[in-house]
Amino acid sequence: MTAASSAGGAWSPFRQTAFTVLWVATVVSNIGTWMNDVGAGWLMTGLAPSPQIVAMVQAATTLPVFLFAILAGAVADIVDRRRLLLVVNIGLAVVAFAVGAVVQADAMTPVLLLVFTFLLGTGAAFIAPAWQAIVPKLVPRSDLTAAVALNSMGINISRAIGPAVAGMLIAGFGLFWPFALNALSTLIVIAALIWWKPAKEAPDTLPAEHVIGGMMAGLRYAMFTKPIRLVLVRAAAFFLFASAFWAMLPLVARVVLGGGAGLYGGLLASVGVGAVAGALLLPGLRTKLGPDMTVMLGSIGTALVLVTLGLVPGQIPAMLAGLVAGASWIAVLSTLNVAAQAALPDWVRARGLAIYLTEVSAGGLWRPMPPSRRLC
């Protein structure tokens, strides 16, 4: 984080109006997404309360990233990224409003919930590479590390707020409200993208790429370029196993701890609080220890969390484990994300980030059977 520090510190990206507006819009939208995820997971435990069926909600969320992220990255490197983000977010808004309407009509079924979840996950798969790839356009290069860290912190602020609000809404007003507020939150991002007018770039003089050729070029670049290859190897080693924490959390809350939606939301909120605290401490930690040691500490912390949830019963130990899980997760995720951004030139940035996201989601598809589940 030395570059970010020299440019003004961890908060310097907020000097850029476009970054600030899009960051706030993304945080609001992610709060809605987390409310939707909590609502979907909790709704499925009522519709079909078996570990395998509940696990399919997580699989339906992460499978689209695994299937489509590389395609989405190629598209994002070929077409106008702002226009792509607008189109996909409008589609997500339509699906999100449809989910709210079906839940309100009390017509949701397990199959229909999985279909809606898969569609929302597909939209997220096409958004993620393009969204991450526009970050270098929003801030000076010297602020890129800080911007990536702030994006990660924003996700975890959402994780702290969204689940807690969803738990209170479900307990106090019913399952419809998390889905309804998620639908409304998509409109915030659409408005921010309409407002944002990026500077026009010089026309590209290179021949236009095709999607399939672009995908192959991105895979070749990741395979034969050592810096990004090392990031991908470390990401695979961590996310494949650490993601079991997310998968099991709904069943830990309901079955192991005997709690309700409020407890599940509280556990996710504790993870979010830990992640926000970790994000605030991360610049200094990474400066003192370096990225390798930071990733190692995050991995050790995650392992301790899994051992605690498996062997130490009780809601208080689970909440404390959530704090450590959040801090550990943000340490690894943010450090690897910064390394990936730094290793990728703009022409292949979205594709490289898409490959990274595919590895993250691959952890979400792994699950010990039976019973099981997971998320990233």
Phi, psi and omega in degrees: 000018182295323179296318180294323181294318180292337181271356178133002175098187187296338184260000186301329178300335180291352173289342179267117185300316182298316178299316182297314181297313181291326178296313180297316180298320180293320178299314179300314180297320180291329173300315177298319180297317179294323175298318178298317181296317178296316179298317181294315179297318181288322178298319181292327177295337175273324181286319183209084191279049173252147181304321182294318181290318178298322179297331182292336175296316178294320178298320179294334177284316187268334181303317179300324178296316179298321183280322194244352188298318181293319173300315180298322178296319178296317178298317182293333177277346184258318184261176176292120187292321179298316180295319177300315180298320178298311183298314183293320179294326175296318176298319178298322179299318179299314180295318182297318177295324178295320178300313179301319181295318181292319178295318179298325179280000181057039183247009183286139175237163178303317181295316181295321178297319178294322179296312179299317180297320178296320179295317178295321177294326177295318176299317178297324180296325180277338179280317193303309181297318180294319182295315180292327183289339180276350183304315179296343177278345186264339184225158172298155182302326181294342180259007186297315181300315179296322181295318178297318179296320178293323176298316178297319178296320178300319177301320184276337167298317177299319179295329178286322186273311188304307181298321180296316178295318180299316179300318179293320180295316180297315182292324186265329188230345178115168187289341183297323192292321175301320180290321181294316181290329174298317179300317179294326183293333178296332180291332179295315180294318179301316179297319180295321179291324176295321180292322186290125178237090182294153178297141179290137180262159177297142180302141179284125181271353179282156177299146180295139177273152171259158188299311183297314177298323178295320177298316181295321179296319178296318178295319178296318180299315180295325183287323189252003178253115191300314183301314181287328178297320179295321177299316183293322178296315180292322178298316179299317182296326182275305191290333181302323183255323183295334183292346176301331179303312182293323184295320186274350190300317178300319181285328174299315181295316189273316188266308185288315184264352177065031182260186180242199182298325179297319179293317179300314176298322178295320178297315178294323178295322178296323175297316179297318179297316178298322180292319178296316178298319178297321180295324179290326181274343190298317181303312179294320180297315182291328177294319182284319189261334186089160184295322183298312181291327178297315178296321180296316179296320177298322179293318178296317178300319179295319178298319178296324177298314181297321177295319180297313180295329181280331189242341185246105181284160175120147183288322181295312175302324180293320178295317178296322177297324178298321178298314179294321180299317180296315180295320180292318181298314182293327179298314181285313185297313183292319181296316179291325179295316178299317180297320178294315179301317182292333184273353188248128170285163188297326186294338181235014187299309183296323179293317178296318177294327178295320177296318176300314179295326177297320177295319178300315182289332178300326174299328180290340180271346180280140175200134173288135183237147332269176333274162184196188166156178189187168173198160174246000000 
